[in-house]
């Protein structure tokens, strides 16, 4: 199976880490003061950014470790 063909998980821990590390920022900090529905535009955009960032993070980690996608698939990032 090609593990690197799988999509990174756009779940709250990965998205929260991207937010906490400053990889993504909110335009309006007020949105962080209350919860949002899963299908809301804010959450959908956050999850999409998380998936994209996981791909970029994986590529950077592989580059630093001199590994390829077979040696370090996205599922292991």
Secondary structure, 3 states (H helix, E strand, C coil): CCHHHCCCCCCHHHHHHHHHCCCCCCCCHHHHHCCCCCCCHHHHHHHHHHHHHHHHHHHHHHHHHCCCCCCCCHHHC
